[in-house]
Amino acid sequence: MASPFDLTGRTAIVTGANTGLGQAIAVALAQARAGIVAVGRSSMAQTKALVAETGKPFREITADLATLEPIAGIVEQADAAAKADGSRLDILVHNAGIIRRADAIDFTEADWDAVMDVNLKSTFFLTQGVAKRMLADGKGGKVINIASLLSFQGGIRIPSYTASKSGLAGLTRLLA
């Protein structure tokens, strides 16, 4: 009987795959036999080495999701990588995110916008771009958004993070 976690022949995009949770997600998906397209704004050498231990394909895309500018390129490069491996884009994991801390009374518009742009806006538009590829052949795919318990708890020093993660939870329900 095949493992329910066997992702052989599938390709996953993981944003924020350079460290922490994103790195762990990329490695776990590779251990389940998925090819990995890792997106991050800094070096992913360690993630690459860990995925290499699984023997699965690893592609690195350096991109800063603070703007929408890299979105089309990410979709194109990820799709090309999947096709080169005889696969398709099957899974998108949104893990990239930022947080800015200041008392709510002193929070700036620039900090608010920066968090919303990375945590919510780029998530929506990257999902839209990847979903078009996933739906083109009628096979669909899976989108996983990493939210936060802080979207329920809130906090006076992280208002934009709380709002962005709450919005992300709503976006997840919209896409379901």
Salt bridges, closest charged atoms under 4 A:
ASP6 OD1 - ARG33 NH1 3.83
GLU76 OE2 - ARG133 NH2 2.16
ASP79 OD2 - LYS83 NZ 3.07
ASP79 OD2 - ARG133 NH1 2.64
ASP85 OD1 - ARG59 NH2 3.11
ASP90 OD1 - ARG10 NH1 3.88
ASP90 OD1 - ARG88 NH1 2.75
ASP103 OD1 - ARG157 NH1 2.92
ASP111 OD1 - ARG100 NH1 2.93
ASP137 OD2 - ARG88 NE 2.71
